[in-house]
Amino acid sequence: MKFPKFSAQMHFSHAKSAVRRHFLDLVKPMGTKESELGVKMILRIVVLGLSLVVTQNVAYGKEGVSIKAGFESGQIQPKTERVDGFWVTTLPENQSGSASIRTGAGGGDANSGWDLRVVKSETVGGQLVKPRNGRYFARFLIDKSKNYKELNDGLNKPRNQLHALADRTAFDFDTEVWLGVSIFVPVGHEDETLNDARGGITLVGTNTDSSATFFSLRIQTSTNDNKSHWVIRSHTDDSSVEDSVESKTFTDLGSVRPDIGKWTDFVFRVRANPFTVDTNPAKKKIPNSKNRLYLANRGILQVWKSVGQVDSSGNRNMKLKMNILNSPVGLVPGTTNGKSLFSTSLRTYKAQWQTHNSSVKGPIWLGFDEYRAGQAIRDGVGYSDVHPAGRACTDQCPNNQSGGKNAPPKGPRELVISEVLGEPRQFQEPSVILLSTVN
């Protein structure tokens, strides 16, 4: 038996329909019900025995990163801009009452008087801090004595935040995404005496909403030495769309002390998928979950971090510090209450600073520079595209370290029966394929 040959690229749904019609033609002598049974039987034989193959001809994106923030305009741009564009949440430096700043219109230059603003340099702890690259960087400051209630629905939780426009940077479950940023912890940084999550500061957060966090980068006091450490908080649960205490994991990336007074680069490779077996969460009756079939063991949470001394070009060696690869990580894909897409923000968020017995007097100052993000497939983005200095990976590197567009997928892929028979299924890859003849 020979399967239909398609010499031109086809949309995935068209290819499925063509295969289905072809098999129906093969079983026309049967009745309608028998024809459907025949299709199912033949397809199962194909998938399990004759290996019907769909060869991907993936058109990797050429747009590059979906957002880039080096702040070279000298200020934050309106939220609709792809370069330096954010929604800003901060306080005025000289606050009156509970006054706050929440805007997507841009601003925040060196003379703005905002706690979160763009500067050329600033002296902190007796050290002159300059940008990671270029002429500008963003400085974030939170102050325990200030009133943050307007920023937190009446709760006094100190924070600043840059949040990118969701329409451009949001990403779906089971989608490979790369993120990069450089963070400066200044001389004089105070270690917190609360050596648990209550004393932590969130710096980078990726979540669908406040009750569905994928992962966050934090500075948190370690129970081992009672000093500040870089920590990844992640959640993994294949039975719920919301995070919980039980789903939470803390991964220690190492002490902050060797990085004080230096720019510390981070590169994240992520893909949220909590399943160990192929799963349609809606069919498992998981509340508010998507009606799609997700393949098993596709989760990714890899983190590279700079270590060691700064070289003459301002760079440091990068080491892989966290390595979840093709294993469960993340929560169940949701459909309601803001749980369908992820977004990422840059923050200084010390939620319980004013409600617990903290030793940190503050204010807390941190620098952020060279933030970049993009999807591997849609945008053609890989490691070097988001590294703050554009450098290639040198430690336990993925195939697409130099950009997704330079690393096409390898080999053929089976067309699984549920795709042809119409069951919804989540595909990370774009839906352009070639069907090839199988004798």
Secondary structure, DSSP 8 states (H G I E B T S, - for coil): -------S-EEHHHHHHHHHHHHHHHTTTS-HHHHHHHHHHHHHHIIIII--EEEE------S--SEEE--TTSSBB-TT-SBSB-EEEE-BSS--TT--EEESS-B--TTS-BSSEEES-EEETTEEE--SSSS-EEEEEE-TTS--GGGTTT----EEEEE--HHHH-B-TT--EEEEEEEE--TT----S--SGGG-EEEEEEEEETTEEEEEEEEEE-TTTSSEEEEEEEEB-SS-SS--TTTEEEEEEEESGGGTTSEEEEEEEEE-B--SS-B-TTTTT-TTB-S-BB-SS--EEEEEEEES---TTS--EEEEEEEEESS-BB---B-STT-SSBEEEEEEE-TTTTTS-----S-EEEEEEEEEEEETTTS---HHHHSTT-----SS--TTTT-GGGS---S-EE--HHHHHT--B--SS-SEEEE----
